């Protein structure tokens, strides 16, 4: 199946599941929404359950990848703000899907464990980034493990708050909110752990 | 309809809405779970949507939690001990109300009824933590740069754990083993919070006679 067709199906299915939930969504609706023939969808996925599973893999777990590099020598604050912003964008994107994930009875153990593993991967990415900055003498020398656990909690909270506010507001609340939240967190990080280096802050 | 029957119906509805979601739960399912007829369910509320609203409303008192227990365990001498007690209380409250918590997280974006109120941060708990840190600062024991953000760090991490334990790990109860697990995790995190996020001005003294009095003398120096 062409990549393009698969994407169309998975995007349409995702939107339908999010809007209505699992039960009311039909493959007919997905076919209409995606412009793909219903029999094509059946041939590819076999069942609604299987489609649902694939949708979550594609739209949730596979999107959760994050490995920022710490070797750019620009201003510390801007660098950190950008990384936090990327992380926030990723996480706010996943919040709607949590609505689906949270329906325990529909979820298969391994899918849930996969999401969990990927979330921890994001946290690890953040840890690697801050540790990298430390090793380059730009952040104070300390163990960033538990610090990152706490910061990640903050970032997840912001992601939820922003995502929910955005769902109810009209207009591009999301971009501005993400940028502001990222900057506030970056300022805090630089303030607590930043070191003045030749490049300056 | 007896009060018993009505609350049984509301309770089973809460559990089903929480486990499966609004659309995925039928009135027939609720009736079966509550061991009543469908007609009986409709007698409680005229429609599934109204029943949902009623369930949310009845369960929403969870946000007015009583912090009496917590306040007995917070002495405002050693911040680490106090924070451990606070965090433990947070988890207890979340797990005591696990169904409405799950429903709120899942339904917040779709359902107006769930829009306000806390779940990302339970309002009385947040308010208490803000007050606590403020009071500790006023007594000259700690310095808290950006207090709202520090509160968000702790509340956010608690929420994050709740998400993880109930969604991905599917815990339903605050069992001994879960409590122990989280306790260990948070011991390390609280140390990091105290050492790295805030600043302790006066380290905890083991001499009980130095319990700080009202904020009269703010002793300088560390």
Interface residues (C-beta under 8 A of the other chain):
Chain A: X20 X21 X22 X23 X24 X95 X96 X98 X99 X101 X102 X103 X104 X105 X106 X112 X113 X115 X116 X119 X142 X143 X145 X146 X147 X149 X150 X151 X152 X153 X154 X155 X156 X157 X158 X160 X161 X163 X164 X167 X168 X184 X185 X188 X191 X192 X193
Chain B: X19 X20 X21 X22 X23 X24 X102 X105 X106 X107 X108 X109 X110 X115 X120 X121 X145 X146 X149 X152 X153 X154 X155 X156 X157 X158 X159 X160 X161 X163 X164 X166 X167 X168 X169 X170 X188 X189 X191 X192 X193 X196 X197
